[in-house]
């Protein structure tokens, strides 16, 4: 499976803002779940199918995070960009709970 991957540190006081060129799966994973994703094993994630952009997520705890953007095995490609912003600057009306 092809996917876009970003690795970064973030806390619950920050918002992960993902800008997409069209709808895609946006998944925020910790290290263990990212390895399971790569190994095609069961994994847990925060996020979901983003139909609007930007798509915003709040990490549930401080740590090292992996953001994966994919089309769920579908044909095509997607472009995405990532920005970490302080929660105080993010609009809470479009925040996806973790």
C-alpha positions as CSV (number, residue, x, y, z in Angstrom):
1,X,0.0,0.0,0.0
2,X,1.3,3.4,-0.9
3,X,0.9,6.2,1.7
4,X,2.3,9.6,2.7
5,X,4.1,9.6,6.1
6,X,5.1,12.3,8.5
7,X,6.9,11.8,11.8
8,X,6.9,14.5,14.5
9,X,6.6,15.3,18.2
10,X,3.4,16.9,19.5
11,X,1.3,17.4,22.6
12,X,-2.4,17.8,23.4
13,X,-1.7,21.6,23.5
14,X,-1.1,21.5,19.8
15,X,-3.2,20.8,16.8
16,X,-2.1,18.8,13.8
17,X,-3.5,20.5,10.7
18,X,-3.5,18.5,7.5
19,X,-4.2,20.1,4.1
20,X,-5.3,17.7,1.4
21,X,-5.9,18.1,-2.3
22,X,-8.9,15.7,-2.1
23,X,-10.5,13.2,0.3
24,X,-8.3,10.6,2.0
25,X,-7.7,8.6,5.1
26,X,-5.8,10.7,7.7
27,X,-4.5,8.6,10.6
28,X,-2.5,9.7,13.6
29,X,-0.6,6.8,15.1
30,X,1.9,6.2,17.9
31,X,5.1,4.2,17.2
32,X,3.7,0.8,18.0
33,X,0.6,1.3,15.9
34,X,2.6,2.7,13.0
35,X,4.7,-0.4,13.0
36,X,1.5,-2.5,12.9
37,X,0.2,-0.4,10.0
38,X,3.4,-1.0,8.1
39,X,3.3,-4.7,8.8
40,X,-0.4,-5.0,7.8
41,X,-1.4,-5.9,11.3
42,X,-4.3,-4.6,13.3
43,X,-3.7,-1.0,14.5
44,X,-5.5,1.8,16.3
45,X,-5.4,5.4,15.2
46,X,-6.9,8.8,15.7
47,X,-8.5,10.5,12.7
48,X,-10.5,9.1,9.9
49,X,-11.7,9.7,6.4
50,X,-11.2,13.4,5.7
51,X,-13.7,14.8,3.2
52,X,-12.8,18.4,3.9
53,X,-9.5,20.3,4.1
54,X,-7.9,21.3,6.3
55,X,-8.5,18.3,8.6
56,X,-7.4,18.9,12.2
57,X,-6.5,16.4,14.9
58,X,-5.4,16.8,18.6
59,X,-2.9,14.3,19.9
60,X,-4.3,12.6,23.0
61,X,-0.9,12.8,24.8
62,X,2.6,14.1,24.4
63,X,5.0,12.0,22.3
64,X,6.4,11.0,19.0
65,X,3.6,10.7,16.4
66,X,3.2,9.3,12.9
67,X,0.7,10.8,10.5
68,X,-0.3,8.5,7.6
69,X,-2.4,9.7,4.6
70,X,-3.7,7.0,2.2
71,X,-6.5,6.2,-0.1
72,X,-7.4,2.9,1.6
73,X,-6.0,0.8,-1.2
74,X,-7.9,2.8,-3.9
75,X,-6.4,4.0,-7.1
76,X,-5.0,7.4,-7.5
77,X,-2.7,9.7,-5.5
78,X,-3.1,12.4,-2.9
79,X,-1.0,15.4,-1.9
80,X,-0.9,16.6,1.7
81,X,0.9,19.1,3.8
82,X,1.2,19.1,7.6
83,X,1.4,21.9,10.1
84,X,1.6,21.8,13.9
85,X,0.0,24.8,15.5
86,X,-0.6,25.8,19.1
87,X,-4.2,24.9,20.2
88,X,-4.8,28.5,21.2
89,X,-4.4,29.6,17.6
90,X,-6.6,26.8,16.1
91,X,-10.3,27.2,15.5
92,X,-12.0,24.6,17.8
93,X,-15.1,24.4,15.6
94,X,-13.2,22.2,13.1
95,X,-11.2,20.1,15.5
96,X,-11.5,16.3,15.2
97,X,-11.3,14.8,18.7
98,X,-8.6,12.2,19.3
